[in-house]
Amino acid sequence: MDLFPHSDKATALLQRLQAFFDGEILPAEAAIQAEAEARRAAGNAWQPSDVIAGLSAKARAQGLWNLFLPRTGDAPDGLSNLDYAPLCELMGRVPWSAEVFNCAAPDSGNMEILARYGTPAQQARWLDPLLEGTLRSAFLMTEPDVASSDATNVACRIARDGDDWVISGRKWFSSGAGDPRCGLHIVMGKTDPDAATHLQQSMLLVPADAPGVRVLRPLTVFGYDDAPHGHMDIALDAVRVPADSVLLGPGRGFEIAQGRLGPGRMHHCMRSIGLAERALELMCTRLRERRAFGRAIADFSVWHERIAQSRCMIDQARLLTLQAAHAMDTVGNKAARQQIAMIKVVAPAMAERVLDWAIQAHGGAGVTADFPLAQAWSIARVLRLADGPDEVHCASIARMELARHDPARHDRDRRDVPPRTADGGGRR
């Protein structure tokens, strides 16, 4: 029984995406790696991939483009979170593949922000080229000098000066800012330190080439620079942008961030499940191919345990994530916040564990670039920090669970329940 059935449209899209994936994406993995190595050797590591550009043209011609766009009142043909989930999982099997379909983070989240909160003028300038795939973007929120797990700690200062906003601060892990096609930074900073805690922050649309925007360095993640995408350390030195660059209005930054992070977390979790599925496949193949101590490694019981646990954990994480997607679609992101927090804890940790076992099954080869496992593990590990670390999500889950068992709340609930009649009905 399918607890979370997908629409006919989503099922058809998944079939087409699977065919494209098998026929185009997987066969291109070696070419992508060779291209990256050649460009790095030539000192051009930060140039966009020609192979991905060619694949994108094919994907767009087949209508496999901007699949992430949510269903809204203005866009009734978009997919629900539940319908997009299996597509996102499939794209997650190869980390770079989402870009082929113009569904890569942070562009997808930034496009959602602009679609939901941007003015017509902002959408014409920034959203349209992002949807066309001719522009890339970055999201600048995390800062090196404060604990960014608490978004209210944002210290980047945004001050009004006549008809302009002036931005001063430093951001890092600005993913996507290394791409030379990156033309937009969405910057979150503090516009009113004296306002209520969650009304102090605002988001501004900042051209990447605005005077005062300085890329200090690319950050590495477990030694990977993820060129040409990159995770940049950026200084904002009195960057001046027009007053109409603010999104939604001053003091609305935290509200926008919460609206962005719900779907984004679901995307991360489904991509993590895709990584884990591929890792399990590679693990089983390797174990059947290799022999040690006179028999196939797959015959050793320790690997039976790890394979079984992997299958259980992957399917559990998928069901939990689909449940969260269904809740987001039916009751909204705010009401589904506990489910969203739960998947953000469960899915990356699951992927990290399965990938670790897959690496172990490959021996020394597992930590090399001969297989995609080492880099995939680094992605899963980073996701236990990105969009809120495990500890923050666990604290949120615990608070909501404790509130359910608050005696004072139960007393209030009992007082609100109407008396029951003899036949069990409520008396009004």
N, C-alpha and C positions, 0 to 999 in steps of 0.2 A: 504494500500500500504506500503510495506516494503522499507523505504528509504535507508537502509543500509543492503542489503541482505548478508547472509553468504554463504560461499562455501559449496558444498555438504559434503566435508570432515569435516568442522567445525560443520555442522548440525548433522552428524553422531556421532562425538565425544561428542557433547553436550547431545545427547540422552543417550549415554553410561555413561557419567559422571553423569547425573541425576539419572540413575538407581543405580549406585554405591553410590551416595550420599544418596538416599532414603533407600537403603538396608544396607549400612555399616556405613556411617558417622553419620547420625542423631541417629540411635540406640546406637552409642558408646559414646554419649555425657555424659551420667551419669557415665559410666565406666571411662572416662577420668577425670572427676571431682573427683570421688572417689579415683582414683589412685594418683592424685595430692595431695589430702588431706592426704592420708596415707603416702606418701613420705615426706610431710612437717612435719607431726607428728613424723616421724622417723628420721628427720634431713637429709633427702636425697632429698630435693626439687630440686636440680640441676641435678638430673639424668634424662636422656632422657626417654620418655614414651614407655613402652613396648606395650601398646595398639596401639599407632601410628605406631610403627615398624611393628606390625602384619598387620595393614591396608595398610601400604606401600607395603608390600610384595604382597598383593592381588591386589592392584592398578597396580603395575608394571607387574604382570602376565597378567593383562587385557589390557596392552598397554596404560594405563593412567599415563604416566610418562614423565616428562620434557615437559609438554605441552606448556610452555611459550616460548620455543626456537623460535626465529624469523626466518622468511623466508629470506635467503640471497643467494648470488651467490654460496657460498660454501655449503649451506644447503637449497636446493630448496623445500624440503618437509616440512619445518617449516611453522608455521601458520603466517598469516598477523596479524597486530595489531587488525584489525577489526574482524577477525575470533577468535582471542583469547579472545576478550572482554567478550562475554557471558559466556565463561568457567570461566573466572576470577570472574565475578559477582556471579556465582553459588558457587565457592569456598569461596567467601567472606561471605556467609551466616553463616558460622561457622569459626571463626577466625583461629583455629588451623588446619583446613582441608587442606590448601595449602601445608603444610609440607608432608601430606600423598602422594601427587602427585609430590614431589620434586619441587614445584613451589613457595616456601615461600621466602619472602624477609628476609634478603638482599642477600640470596644465588642466587636467580634468576638474580638479577642485576649484581652480581659479575661474574656469569657465562657468562652473555652477554658481560661484559667487556673483560673477558679472551678470549671468542670466537671471538670477534671483533678485539681486540688490542694485544692479547698475542702472543708471539713467539711460535713455535712448542715445544720448551723445556719447556716454562712456562705452556703451555696447558697440556703437558704430566704429569707434576708434580702436577698441581693444578686443571685444568679443568676436567680431566678424573675422578678423585675420587669424585669431586663435582657432576658430571653428574650421577655417579653411586650411589650417596647418602651415601657414606661411610665417607664423610668429610662435615663439616660445615664451614662457614666463617663469617666474620664481615667486615663492611665498616667503616673506621675511618676517619671522616672528621670534624665533629662538635667539637668545643672546648669551654671550660667553661669560658675562660678569654677574649674572643672577641665576637663581635656580628656576629654570624655565619650565619645570614641571608644574609650577604655579603661574599661570598666565597673567595673574594680577601683578606679578613682579616686573613685568615689562618696564624697562627704564628708558628706552628710546624716547626722546622728547620731541613732541610736535607742537609748535607754537604758532599762533596766528599773527601775521604781520601784514596789515592792510588787506590786500586782495589775495594774499598768498598764505600757504602753510610753509613753515621752515622746519626741517627734520634734522635732528642731530642724534647720533647714536651709533651703535655697532651691532650687526647681526651676523650669525654664522649658521652653518648647516643650511644654507640657502640653496636647496637642491634645484637644479636646472639652470642656475645662473652662470654656469660655465659655458653653456652652449652659445656660440656667436649669434644665433638667431634669437636669443632671449632679449626681448624688447620691453618687457613690463615686469616691474617688481610690485607686488601687493605688500605694503609695509604696515605692520601694526605697531603703534606707539601710543604714548600717553599724552593726551591733549588737555586734561584737566585733573591734576593731582589732588584737588580738593573735593572732587565729586565723590559720590558713593563708589565703593570699591569696584563694582562691575560696570560703572559708567565713566571710568576715567580714560578708557582706551578708544582709539579710532583706527580705521583702516583707510589708507590712501593709495591711489594709483600713481606710481612713480615710474616715469620712463627710465629704462636701464642706462641710457646715456645722458641723464640729467647731470649738470655740473654738480660736483660734490659727491657723486656716487663712485666709490673706489673699491674695486675688488682687490683685497689684500693678498689672498692666497687660496688655492684649492685645498680643502681638507681631505685627508685620506680616511677610509673606513676599513680597519684591519688591513691596511696597506693598499687598498683599491681606491683609485681616484675617480672611478666611474666616468671617465672622459668619454664623450664630450658633454655629458650631462652635468656632472660635477656637483660638489657640495661646497659652496664658497663662503669665505669669511669676508664680510663687506663692511666698509666704513661709510657712514652717511654724514658728510661734513657740511652742515648748514645747507642741505638740499632744499631748493625752493620750487614749489609746485603751486599751480593756481588753486583757489579756494574750492572750485568745483571738482577737484580731484578726490574729495572725500567720498567714501562709499556710505550710502544710506543716511549719514549725518554724523556730526560729532558725538562721541560717547557711545556709538553703536558697535564698536569693534568687537567686544566680547560676544555680543549677540550674533554677529556674523560668524565669528570663529566657531561658536557652538553649532550653528547651522551647517557650516562646512565640514566639521569633523565627524559628524554622524555617518553620512554616506562614505566619506573617505576611510573611516575605520573599517567599514564593511568591505570596501574594496581591498584594503591591505590584507584583511583576514582571508578573503577568498583567494587572493593571489598566493598567500602563504599555503593554503590548502593545495593549490596547484603545484607549488614547489615540492611539497611533501609527497604528493602522488607520484611525481616524476622520480623523486629520490627513492621511493619504495620500488618502483619499476627497475631502476638501475641497480638497486641493492639485490633484488631477486635474480636479475640476469647475471650479475657478477658472481653471486654465490653458487649458481648452477654451473658456471663456466670454469671456476677455479677449484683445484684439488689441493688438499694438504693432509699429510699423515695417512695417505692411501685412500682417501675418499673425498667426494665432493664436499666443499665447505657447507653447502646447503643441507647436508645430512647431520650436521652437528646441532644438538638440541638448543644450544644457546641462541642460534640463529632462528630456530622455530619460534622461540619466545619473542625475539625482537621483531620478527615479521608479523606475528600475531598482534603484538602490542601496537605496532605501527598502524595496521589496518583498523584496529579498534579506535585508536586516538584520532586518526584522520576522519573516520566516519562520524565520530562523536563531535569533532570540531565543526564538520560541515553541517550537521543537523542543528547545532547551536547557532551557527552563523545564519543559516536559512531561517531559523526561528526569529532571530533578530531582524533580518531583512523584512520578514512578514510583519513583524510588529511595527517597524518603521513605516511600512506602507499603510497599515490599518489604524494605528493609534497615534502615529507621529513620532518624530525623533526624541522629543522631550519625554514623552511617556515611556519610550523604549530605552531610556538611558541606562537602565541596569543591564538589559540584554546586550547593549552595545559595549558596555564596560566589560562584561563577561567574555565576549568573543575576543576582545582586544587582549585579555589576559591569556586565554586558552590557545588561540590559533597560532600566534608566533612561537610560543613555548613548545607547542606540539611540533611545529615544523623544525624548530631547532633540534629537538630530540631525534626525530626521524632522520634528518640530514646528518646528524652526528653518527648514528648507526650506519647510514649508507657510506659515509666516509670511512668508517672503521672496516666495513666490508671490502672496500677497495684497497685497503692497506695504504702504502705510501702514495699510490696513484691518486688516492682520494683527496689529497691536499694540494695537488698540482692543477694546472690549467688544462690538463688532458681530459678532465671531466668537469661538468658544471657545478659540482657539489660544494667546493670550497667557497666560491663566491656566493652561491645560494645560501650557504650557512651564514655568511656575514650579513646577508640581507635579513634573514630571519632573526638574527641576534639584534640587529639594529632596531627592528620593529618592536622589540620589547622596551625600547626607549621612545621611539617616534610616536607622535600624537598622544603623548602621555605615557609615563613609565608604568610598569606593572603595579608598583606600590600605590600609585595614585588611583588607578582603577580598582584595585582591591579595597582601598579605603572607601571609595564611593559605594562599591557593592555592599560592603559590610554596614555602612551607615544606613543604606536603604533596607537591608535585611533586619537590622536592629530596630528600625522604626516600625517594622511590621509587628514586632513583638513588644512594643512599648505598652505597658499596662495602662498608662493614661490614655493612649489612643484607643485601646480596646474599651475603656470605660466610656469614652465619647461615642464610639461606634454603637455600643449597646444602648446608650441614651437616644441615639438617632433611629433605632429600629422600631417600627410601629408594633404595638401589641398584636399577638397572634390570636385568632379566633379558634374555636374548637375544631373547625375543619382545616386548620392550617393556613388559612388565608390571612392577609394583613388587613386590619380594620382601619379605615381612613376617617 
